Amino acid sequence: MRRRLEALAGAIAAAIFALLFVTFVVQVAARFLFNRPLAWSDELVVILYIAMVFWSAATLLKEREHVMFDLVYAALPARGQRLMALVGVVLIAGLMGVLLPYAFDYVRFMHREPTAVLGVPFSWVFAPFLVFVLAVVLMYVHKGWKLLRSGWREQL
């Protein structure tokens, strides 16, 4: 089941990127081949880029794929690493959990404001950020749960 969900998330990210790329190529062709720049394509590329970044970060990027400076963490014994990981989980999940209602409120507020060219409500543009914040909260709550269970060493 997990592999299917990851494959679906990857397919969605690839589709967003493909649409972004095609839109970008259309914009370049319109501007440099026909000397007729398209305003809508520029705006769509920005919207798709925002969607791709937050969707991919929320669904595809693993914690171990981030750059980490872990000299102190690596020098600690396993129990110290566990404690440090739990503190990190509480900080990240807690701060993102506090952010979530405010982000939701802002996205809802931005529904009244459309984009300049396409007229898409800004709530649609910023909605992927909500997916990202919620995914981070859920991922770190899950990690915290695993750190509190018997097989916690696998999480380090």
N, CA, C and O atoms as a DFTB+ gen file, in Angstrom:
624 C
 N C O
     1  1       0.823      -1.198       0.000
     2  2       0.000       0.000       0.000
     3  2       0.868       1.265       0.000
     4  3       0.610       2.219      -0.734
     5  1       1.910       1.239       0.851
     6  2       2.782       2.415       0.951
     7  2       3.488       2.692      -0.375
     8  3       3.613       3.842      -0.797
     9  1       3.945       1.620      -1.023
    10  2       4.634       1.791      -2.307
    11  2       3.700       2.369      -3.360
    12  3       4.115       3.185      -4.184
    13  1       2.447       1.950      -3.335
    14  2       1.476       2.483      -4.292
    15  2       1.229       3.967      -4.051
    16  3       1.138       4.754      -4.994
    17  1       1.121       4.342      -2.770
    18  2       0.922       5.756      -2.452
    19  2       2.135       6.587      -2.860
    20  3       1.991       7.690      -3.386
    21  1       3.335       6.049      -2.613
    22  2       4.547       6.762      -3.023
    23  2       4.623       6.879      -4.543
    24  3       5.039       7.909      -5.074
    25  1       4.216       5.806      -5.243
    26  2       4.205       5.854      -6.709
    27  2       3.191       6.882      -7.209
    28  3       3.457       7.610      -8.166
    29  1       2.035       6.936      -6.563
    30  2       1.020       7.921      -6.941
    31  2       1.523       9.340      -6.689
    32  3       1.352      10.223      -7.530
    33  1       2.144       9.555      -5.529
    34  2       2.692      10.879      -5.212
    35  2       3.765      11.268      -6.225
    36  3       3.829      12.420      -6.654
    37  1       4.604      10.314      -6.604
    38  2       5.628      10.580      -7.610
    39  2       5.030      10.883      -8.974
    40  3       5.524      11.747      -9.697
    41  1       3.964      10.169      -9.323
    42  2       3.299      10.409     -10.607
    43  2       2.657      11.795     -10.639
    44  3       2.707      12.484     -11.658
    45  1       2.060      12.197      -9.529
    46  2       1.456      13.536      -9.459
    47  2       2.542      14.605      -9.590
    48  3       2.372      15.582     -10.320
    49  1       3.661      14.415      -8.878
    50  2       4.771      15.374      -8.977
    51  2       5.319      15.424     -10.401
    52  3       5.622      16.501     -10.914
    53  1       5.445      14.266     -11.037
    54  2       5.945      14.224     -12.414
    55  2       4.974      14.916     -13.370
    56  3       5.399      15.615     -14.290
    57  1       3.682      14.723     -13.156
    58  2       2.680      15.377     -14.013
    59  2       2.733      16.892     -13.847
    60  3       2.645      17.632     -14.827
    61  1       2.876      17.352     -12.605
    62  2       2.989      18.796     -12.364
    63  2       4.238      19.335     -13.057
    64  3       4.196      20.382     -13.703
    65  1       5.355      18.606     -12.917
    66  2       6.595      19.059     -13.547
    67  2       6.474      19.055     -15.067
    68  3       6.943      19.984     -15.725
    69  1       5.851      18.023     -15.631
    70  2       5.685      17.957     -17.089
    71  2       4.850      19.132     -17.592
    72  3       5.181      19.751     -18.603
    73  1       3.771      19.432     -16.880
    74  2       2.933      20.568     -17.266
    75  2       3.707      21.881     -17.142
    76  3       3.582      22.766     -17.989
    77  1       4.502      21.997     -16.087
    78  2       5.345      23.180     -15.906
    79  2       6.321      23.310     -17.072
    80  3       6.491      24.394     -17.630
    81  1       6.957      22.209     -17.432
    82  2       7.952      22.236     -18.506
    83  2       7.314      22.597     -19.847
    84  3       7.848      23.422     -20.588
    85  1       6.181      21.985     -20.155
    86  2       5.495      22.281     -21.417
    87  2       5.075      23.749     -21.456
    88  3       5.227      24.415     -22.481
    89  1       4.553      24.247     -20.350
    90  2       4.147      25.653     -20.289
    91  2       5.351      26.569     -20.486
    92  3       5.259      27.587     -21.172
    93  1       6.470      26.207     -19.887
    94  2       7.695      26.991     -20.037
    95  2       8.163      27.000     -21.491
    96  3       8.545      28.048     -22.011
    97  1       8.137      25.849     -22.145
    98  2       8.554      25.761     -23.548
    99  2       7.625      26.592     -24.438
   100  3       8.083      27.268     -25.360
   101  1       6.324      26.537     -24.159
   102  2       5.367      27.352     -24.914
   103  2       5.697      28.836     -24.741
   104  3       5.664      29.602     -25.703
   105  1       6.011      29.227     -23.523
   106  2       6.357      30.631     -23.251
   107  2       7.616      31.043     -24.007
   108  3       7.654      32.115     -24.611
   109  1       8.636      30.205     -23.976
   110  2       9.883      30.520     -24.680
   111  2       9.631      30.616     -26.185
   112  3      10.113      31.538     -26.844
   113  1       8.877      29.665     -26.720
   114  2       8.576      29.687     -28.158
   115  2       7.772      30.936     -28.528
   116  3       8.066      31.595     -29.526
   117  1       6.768      31.253     -27.731
   118  2       5.942      32.428     -28.030
   119  2       6.771      33.709     -27.980
   120  3       6.594      34.607     -28.804
   121  1       7.663      33.783     -27.018
   122  2       8.446      35.009     -26.852
   123  2       9.540      35.144     -27.902
   124  3       9.692      36.210     -28.499
   125  1      10.303      34.081     -28.136
   126  2      11.488      34.211     -28.983
   127  2      11.265      33.810     -30.437
   128  3      11.982      34.283     -31.319
   129  1      10.300      32.959     -30.700
   130  2      10.034      32.584     -32.093
   131  2       8.985      33.482     -32.741
   132  3       9.086      33.829     -33.917
   133  1       7.978      33.851     -31.955
   134  2       6.871      34.626     -32.516
   135  2       6.819      36.065     -31.997
   136  3       5.961      36.849     -32.402
   137  1       7.746      36.403     -31.096
   138  2       7.817      37.741     -30.512
   139  2       6.476      38.172     -29.905
   140  3       6.086      39.335     -29.997
   141  1       5.783      37.218     -29.285
   142  2       4.490      37.491     -28.644
   143  2       4.467      36.807     -27.273
   144  3       3.921      35.711     -27.148
   145  1       5.043      37.425     -26.254
   146  2       5.050      36.801     -24.925
   147  2       3.629      36.585     -24.397
   148  3       2.723      37.377     -24.655
   149  1       3.467      35.514     -23.666
   150  2       2.168      35.152     -23.097
   151  2       2.198      35.383     -21.594
   152  3       2.996      34.774     -20.883
   153  1       1.344      36.247     -21.122
   154  2       1.318      36.550     -19.685
   155  2       0.814      35.357     -18.882
   156  3       1.312      35.095     -17.788
   157  1      -0.158      34.637     -19.408
   158  2      -0.748      33.530     -18.659
   159  2       0.256      32.416     -18.395
   160  3       0.206      31.764     -17.352
   161  1       1.180      32.195     -19.350
   162  2       2.126      31.092     -19.168
   163  2       3.122      31.395     -18.055
   164  3       3.518      30.498     -17.310
   165  1       3.522      32.640     -17.944
   166  2       4.438      33.025     -16.870
   167  2       3.790      32.796     -15.508
   168  3       4.417      32.258     -14.595
   169  1       2.543      33.205     -15.381
   170  2       1.827      33.024     -14.119
   171  2       1.596      31.543     -13.817
   172  3       1.730      31.112     -12.671
   173  1       1.252      30.771     -14.837
   174  2       1.017      29.340     -14.637
   175  2       2.291      28.619     -14.218
   176  3       2.241      27.717     -13.382
   177  1       3.430      29.004     -14.785
   178  2       4.703      28.390     -14.398
   179  2       4.981      28.635     -12.916
   180  3       5.415      27.724     -12.211
   181  1       4.738      29.840     -12.445
   182  2       4.965      30.159     -11.027
   183  2       4.032      29.338     -10.140
   184  3       4.467      28.787      -9.129
   185  1       2.762      29.254     -10.506
   186  2       1.788      28.483      -9.721
   187  2       2.174      27.007      -9.693
   188  3       2.130      26.372      -8.639
   189  1       2.551      26.464     -10.838
   190  2       2.937      25.050     -10.902
   191  2       4.223      24.790     -10.127
   192  3       4.372      23.737      -9.507
   193  1       5.146      25.736     -10.158
   194  2       6.387      25.575      -9.398
   195  2       6.100      25.520      -7.899
   196  3       6.639      24.669      -7.192
   197  1       5.263      26.414      -7.423
   198  2       4.881      26.404      -6.004
   199  2       4.230      25.073      -5.650
   200  3       4.558      24.465      -4.631
   201  1       3.312      24.625      -6.492
   202  2       2.626      23.356      -6.240
   203  2       3.609      22.193      -6.225
   204  3       3.531      21.323      -5.358
   205  1       4.534      22.175      -7.181
   206  2       5.490      21.075      -7.269
   207  2       6.416      21.034      -6.056
   208  3       6.675      19.962      -5.508
   209  1       6.909      22.178      -5.640
   210  2       7.832      22.218      -4.502
   211  2       7.152      21.716      -3.234
   212  3       7.693      20.850      -2.545
   213  1       5.981      22.246      -2.919
   214  2       5.334      21.850      -1.668
   215  2       4.761      20.444      -1.738
   216  3       4.782      19.726      -0.738
   217  1       4.250      20.032      -2.890
   218  2       3.740      18.662      -3.021
   219  2       4.886      17.662      -2.864
   220  3       4.764      16.680      -2.132
   221  1       5.992      17.915      -3.550
   222  2       7.127      16.997      -3.484
   223  2       7.742      16.965      -2.093
   224  3       8.091      15.896      -1.592
   225  1       7.876      18.121      -1.471
   226  2       8.440      18.165      -0.120
   227  2       7.537      17.451       0.869
   228  3       8.022      16.820       1.808
   229  1       6.239      17.542       0.670
   230  2       5.295      16.914       1.597
   231  2       5.198      15.415       1.402
   232  3       5.001      14.683       2.371
   233  1       5.330      14.943       0.177
   234  2       5.023      13.539      -0.084
   235  2       6.214      12.681      -0.474
   236  3       6.164      11.464      -0.295
   237  1       7.271      13.259      -0.992
   238  2       8.350      12.447      -1.552
   239  2       9.667      12.537      -0.799
   240  3      10.419      11.563      -0.765
   241  1       9.959      13.662      -0.205
   242  2      11.260      13.869       0.417
   243  2      11.324      13.177       1.771
   244  3      10.515      13.444       2.659
   245  1      12.290      12.291       1.912
   246  2      12.478      11.574       3.177
   247  2      13.362      12.410       4.105
   248  3      14.158      13.234       3.655
   249  1      13.204      12.180       5.394
   250  2      13.990      12.949       6.362
   251  2      15.485      12.722       6.158
   252  3      16.274      13.655       6.304
   253  1      15.875      11.520       5.830
   254  2      17.298      11.215       5.662
   255  2      17.873      11.792       4.367
   256  3      19.083      11.717       4.151
   257  1      17.044      12.359       3.516
   258  2      17.516      12.951       2.268
   259  2      17.849      14.436       2.427
   260  3      18.301      15.077       1.478
   261  1      17.628      14.975       3.612
   262  2      17.976      16.370       3.881
   263  2      19.448      16.447       4.266
   264  3      20.022      15.474       4.754
   265  1      20.048      17.596       4.048
   266  2      21.408      17.831       4.512
   267  2      21.339      18.082       6.011
   268  3      20.548      18.902       6.477
   269  1      22.174      17.371       6.761
   270  2      22.172      17.538       8.218
   271  2      23.600      17.764       8.711
   272  3      24.554      17.181       8.195
   273  1      23.718      18.608       9.702
   274  2      24.975      18.795      10.407
   275  2      24.795      18.111      11.758
   276  3      24.200      18.673      12.678
   277  1      25.312      16.904      11.864
   278  2      24.992      16.087      13.033
   279  2      26.235      15.647      13.807
   280  3      26.297      14.518      14.294
   281  1      27.213      16.528      13.920
   282  2      28.432      16.160      14.642
   283  2      28.146      15.842      16.105
   284  3      28.634      14.840      16.627
   285  1      27.367      16.678      16.763
   286  2      27.034      16.439      18.176
   287  2      26.145      15.211      18.288
   288  3      26.373      14.348      19.135
   289  1      25.137      15.134      17.439
   290  2      24.196      14.015      17.453
   291  2      24.922      12.688      17.239
   292  3      24.669      11.722      17.959
   293  1      25.816      12.634      16.262
   294  2      26.532      11.393      15.954
   295  2      27.473      10.985      17.081
   296  3      27.765       9.800      17.235
   297  1      27.953      11.943      17.870
   298  2      28.874      11.636      18.963
   299  2      28.158      11.098      20.201
   300  3      28.802      10.554      21.098
   301  1      26.851      11.243      20.257
   302  2      26.088      10.793      21.424
   303  2      25.832       9.295      21.377
   304  3      25.800       8.702      20.299
   305  1      25.647       8.673      22.557
   306  2      25.202       7.276      22.564
   307  2      23.754       7.194      22.066
   308  3      23.087       8.215      21.897
   309  1      23.284       5.983      21.838
   310  2      21.950       5.777      21.256
   311  2      20.852       6.450      22.075
   312  3      19.937       7.041      21.501
   313  1      20.923       6.374      23.384
   314  2      19.882       7.006      24.217
   315  2      19.905       8.531      24.086
   316  3      18.854       9.171      24.083
   317  1      21.087       9.103      23.980
   318  2      21.198      10.544      23.768
   319  2      20.652      10.952      22.409
   320  3      20.002      11.989      22.277
   321  1      20.918      10.132      21.401
   322  2      20.363      10.393      20.072
   323  2      18.842      10.302      20.099
   324  3      18.149      11.090      19.455
   325  1      18.338       9.336      20.849
   326  2      16.884       9.192      20.970
   327  2      16.284      10.437      21.610
   328  3      15.286      10.971      21.125
   329  1      16.894      10.900      22.701
   330  2      16.395      12.089      23.386
   331  2      16.445      13.305      22.459
   332  3      15.495      14.085      22.393
   333  1      17.548      13.456      21.754
   334  2      17.682      14.577      20.834
   335  2      16.645      14.482      19.708
   336  3      16.067      15.493      19.308
   337  1      16.415      13.278      19.204
   338  2      15.414      13.083      18.152
   339  2      14.022      13.414      18.672
   340  3      13.224      14.020      17.957
   341  1      13.721      13.025      19.906
   342  2      12.410      13.340      20.489
   343  2      12.228      14.845      20.664
   344  3      11.146      15.375      20.408
   345  1      13.274      15.530      21.095
   346  2      13.198      16.987      21.227
   347  2      12.948      17.614      19.853
   348  3      12.132      18.525      19.719
   349  1      13.650      17.122      18.845
   350  2      13.440      17.624      17.488
   351  2      12.032      17.372      16.993
   352  3      11.426      18.235      16.359
   353  1      11.505      16.182      17.283
   354  2      10.136      15.835      16.882
   355  2       9.136      16.777      17.538
   356  3       8.230      17.287      16.879
   357  1       9.303      17.004      18.831
   358  2       8.376      17.884      19.556
   359  2       8.454      19.307      18.999
   360  3       7.426      19.955      18.805
   361  1       9.669      19.789      18.744
   362  2       9.823      21.146      18.212
   363  2       9.207      21.283      16.820
   364  3       8.436      22.209      16.567
   365  1       9.547      20.367      15.926
   366  2       9.061      20.488      14.544
   367  2       7.560      20.265      14.466
   368  3       6.839      21.081      13.892
   369  1       7.082      19.161      15.041
   370  2       5.637      18.884      14.990
   371  2       4.864      19.961      15.749
   372  3       3.785      20.371      15.323
   373  1       5.415      20.416      16.867
   374  2       4.734      21.443      17.653
   375  2       4.632      22.768      16.921
   376  3       3.559      23.368      16.854
   377  1       5.753      23.222      16.371
   378  2       5.737      24.504      15.658
   379  2       4.875      24.445      14.399
   380  3       4.125      25.378      14.111
   381  1       4.982      23.362      13.659
   382  2       4.142      23.231      12.463
   383  2       2.675      23.060      12.848
   384  3       1.786      23.526      12.135
   385  1       2.422      22.397      13.966
   386  2       1.044      22.270      14.447
   387  2       0.458      23.614      14.840
   388  3      -0.719      23.881      14.595
   389  1       1.280      24.461      15.452
   390  2       0.832      25.816      15.796
   391  2       0.610      26.631      14.524
   392  3      -0.323      27.431      14.452
   393  1       1.458      26.430      13.531
   394  2       1.344      27.163      12.269
   395  2       0.087      26.784      11.486
   396  3      -0.494      27.630      10.806
   397  1      -0.335      25.533      11.575
   398  2      -1.399      25.014      10.709
   399  2      -2.683      25.837      10.722
   400  3      -3.156      26.198       9.645
   401  1      -3.280      26.159      11.880
   402  2      -4.524      26.934      11.816
   403  2      -4.331      28.338      11.243
   404  3      -5.216      28.864      10.568
   405  1      -3.178      28.940      11.510
   406  2      -2.914      30.272      10.961
   407  2      -2.714      30.207       9.446
   408  3      -3.179      31.079       8.713
   409  1      -2.025      29.177       8.992
   410  2      -1.840      29.002       7.552
   411  2      -3.182      28.744       6.874
   412  3      -3.455      29.286       5.803
   413  1      -4.012      27.923       7.494
   414  2      -5.339      27.653       6.938
   415  2      -6.159      28.938       6.867
   416  3      -6.826      29.208       5.868
   417  1      -6.101      29.721       7.934
   418  2      -6.836      30.985       7.965
   419  2      -6.352      31.926       6.859
   420  3      -7.161      32.586       6.206
   421  1      -5.043      31.987       6.649
   422  2      -4.492      32.854       5.610
   423  2      -4.907      32.375       4.218
   424  3      -5.298      33.178       3.372
   425  1      -4.820      31.075       3.987
   426  2      -5.212      30.536       2.681
   427  2      -6.691      30.809       2.424
   428  3      -7.080      31.181       1.317
   429  1      -7.501      30.623       3.445
   430  2      -8.937      30.903       3.299
   431  2      -9.166      32.395       3.018
   432  3     -10.004      32.751       2.190
   433  1      -8.427      33.255       3.704
   434  2      -8.530      34.697       3.493
   435  2      -8.145      35.074       2.058
   436  3      -8.761      35.956       1.459
   437  1      -7.135      34.411       1.517
   438  2      -6.647      34.739       0.177
   439  2      -7.578      34.256      -0.930
   440  3      -7.328      34.525      -2.105
   441  1      -8.639      33.554      -0.577
   442  2      -9.579      33.077      -1.592
   443  2     -10.237      34.247      -2.326
   444  3     -10.612      34.119      -3.491
   445  1     -10.372      35.356      -1.662
   446  2     -11.044      36.508      -2.281
   447  2     -10.170      37.245      -3.285
   448  3     -10.664      38.060      -4.065
   449  1      -8.882      36.963      -3.267
   450  2      -7.948      37.670      -4.150
   451  2      -7.536      36.760      -5.309
   452  3      -6.913      35.723      -5.079
   453  1      -7.870      37.128      -6.547
   454  2      -7.460      36.297      -7.688
   455  2      -6.070      36.692      -8.197
   456  3      -5.589      37.796      -7.942
   457  1      -5.443      35.773      -8.915
   458  2      -4.171      36.102      -9.561
   459  2      -4.428      37.110     -10.676
   460  3      -5.549      37.228     -11.172
   461  1      -3.397      37.824     -11.060
   462  2      -3.561      38.952     -11.985
   463  2      -4.038      38.549     -13.376
   464  3      -4.885      39.233     -13.953
   465  1      -3.526      37.476     -13.918
   466  2      -3.827      37.132     -15.306
   467  2      -4.862      36.021     -15.414
   468  3      -5.859      36.167     -16.122
   469  1      -4.638      34.926     -14.727
   470  2      -5.534      33.770     -14.846
   471  2      -6.802      33.908     -14.018
   472  3      -7.806      33.255     -14.304
   473  1      -6.763      34.747     -13.001
   474  2      -7.929      34.922     -12.146
   475  2      -8.170      33.759     -11.204
   476  3      -9.275      33.597     -10.686
   477  1      -7.145      32.948     -10.977
   478  2      -7.247      31.817     -10.053
   479  2      -7.193      32.363      -8.630
   480  3      -6.318      33.175      -8.325
   481  1      -8.097      31.944      -7.752
   482  2      -8.016      32.422      -6.370
   483  2      -6.669      32.039      -5.742
   484  3      -6.185      30.920      -5.915
   485  1      -6.084      32.976      -5.023
   486  2      -4.795      32.705      -4.389
   487  2      -4.882      31.569      -3.379
   488  3      -3.858      30.978      -3.034
   489  1      -6.058      31.256      -2.907
   490  2      -6.198      30.117      -1.998
   491  2      -5.780      28.824      -2.701
   492  3      -5.225      27.930      -2.062
   493  1      -6.036      28.716      -3.987
   494  2      -5.610      27.529      -4.737
   495  2      -4.098      27.516      -4.904
   496  3      -3.470      26.458      -4.893
   497  1      -3.523      28.697      -5.059
   498  2      -2.074      28.793      -5.233
   499  2      -1.358      28.367      -3.954
   500  3      -0.346      27.669      -4.011
   501  1      -1.879      28.785      -2.802
   502  2      -1.220      28.505      -1.529
   503  2      -1.692      27.220      -0.861
   504  3      -1.137      26.837       0.169
   505  1      -2.688      26.548      -1.406
   506  2      -3.195      25.299      -0.814
   507  2      -2.117      24.221      -0.674
   508  3      -2.128      23.502       0.325
   509  1      -1.186      24.070      -1.623
   510  2      -0.141      23.056      -1.424
   511  2       0.686      23.280      -0.161
   512  3       1.232      22.327       0.395
   513  1       0.785      24.518       0.292
   514  2       1.499      24.777       1.542
   515  2       0.791      24.114       2.714
   516  3       1.443      23.593       3.619
   517  1      -0.539      24.129       2.706
   518  2      -1.292      23.452       3.767
   519  2      -1.029      21.955       3.751
   520  3      -0.868      21.338       4.804
   521  1      -0.984      21.371       2.565
   522  2      -0.674      19.941       2.443
   523  2       0.705      19.670       3.025
   524  3       0.902      18.686       3.739
   525  1       1.655      20.539       2.722
   526  2       3.014      20.392       3.235
   527  2       3.049      20.453       4.760
   528  3       3.643      19.585       5.400
   529  1       2.422      21.464       5.344
   530  2       2.443      21.626       6.803
   531  2       1.780      20.430       7.477
   532  3       2.320      19.885       8.440
   533  1       0.630      20.022       6.986
   534  2      -0.074      18.876       7.564
   535  2       0.755      17.600       7.437
   536  3       0.815      16.806       8.375
   537  1       1.393      17.397       6.288
   538  2       2.224      16.208       6.093
   539  2       3.407      16.194       7.056
   540  3       3.754      15.142       7.594
   541  1       4.023      17.339       7.276
   542  2       5.153      17.413       8.212
   543  2       4.689      17.086       9.626
   544  3       5.358      16.337      10.339
   545  1       3.562      17.636      10.036
   546  2       3.028      17.345      11.375
   547  2       2.780      15.848      11.519
   548  3       3.217      15.237      12.494
   549  1       2.087      15.260      10.563
   550  2       1.767      13.828      10.645
   551  2       3.024      12.968      10.614
   552  3       3.124      11.984      11.347
   553  1       3.982      13.335       9.769
   554  2       5.217      12.564       9.668
   555  2       5.993      12.588      10.990
   556  3       6.515      11.560      11.422
   557  1       6.068      13.748      11.624
   558  2       6.836      13.840      12.861
   559  2       6.085      13.276      14.060
   560  3       6.715      12.774      14.991
   561  1       4.779      13.342      14.063
   562  2       4.012      12.660      15.116
   563  2       4.232      11.156      14.994
   564  3       4.408      10.466      15.998
   565  1       4.222      10.655      13.777
   566  2       4.469       9.226      13.542
   567  2       5.885       8.842      13.975
   568  3       6.089       7.799      14.596
   569  1       6.857       9.687      13.645
   570  2       8.235       9.414      14.059
   571  2       8.350       9.429      15.585
   572  3       9.022       8.578      16.166
   573  1       7.698      10.390      16.230
   574  2       7.717      10.441      17.693
   575  2       7.116       9.193      18.306
   576  3       7.631       8.663      19.290
   577  1       6.026       8.726      17.724
   578  2       5.390       7.489      18.204
   579  2       6.359       6.317      18.091
   580  3       6.460       5.501      19.008
   581  1       7.069       6.232      16.975
   582  2       8.032       5.147      16.790
   583  2       9.214       5.274      17.752
   584  3       9.751       4.266      18.209
   585  1       9.616       6.500      18.059
   586  2      10.723       6.698      19.005
   587  2      10.338       6.308      20.429
   588  3      11.209       5.997      21.241
   589  1       9.064       6.321      20.733
   590  2       8.603       5.961      22.076
   591  2       8.314       4.468      22.216
   592  3       8.048       3.990      23.318
   593  1       8.364       3.740      21.122
   594  2       8.064       2.308      21.155
   595  2       9.341       1.498      21.294
   596  3      10.440       2.051      21.328
   597  1       9.187       0.184      21.374
   598  2      10.327      -0.690      21.653
   599  2      11.382      -0.708      20.540
   600  3      12.565      -0.846      20.851
   601  1      11.021      -0.577      19.286
   602  2      12.001      -0.620      18.204
   603  2      12.557       0.744      17.846
   604  3      12.796       1.026      16.672
   605  1      12.768       1.596      18.842
   606  2      13.136       2.990      18.601
   607  2      14.497       3.160      17.935
   608  3      14.736       4.167      17.268
   609  1      15.394       2.185      18.109
   610  2      16.744       2.327      17.529
   611  2      16.705       2.411      16.000
   612  3      17.595       3.005      15.391
   613  1      15.692       1.826      15.384
   614  2      15.570       1.872      13.923
   615  2      15.296       3.290      13.423
   616  3      15.532       3.586      12.252
   617  1      14.805       4.162      14.290
   618  2      14.458       5.528      13.901
   619  2      15.642       6.487      13.960
   620  3      15.550       7.623      13.494
   621  1      16.747       6.034      14.529
   622  2      17.908       6.930      14.679
   623  2      18.705       7.026      13.406
   624  3      19.710       7.735      13.360
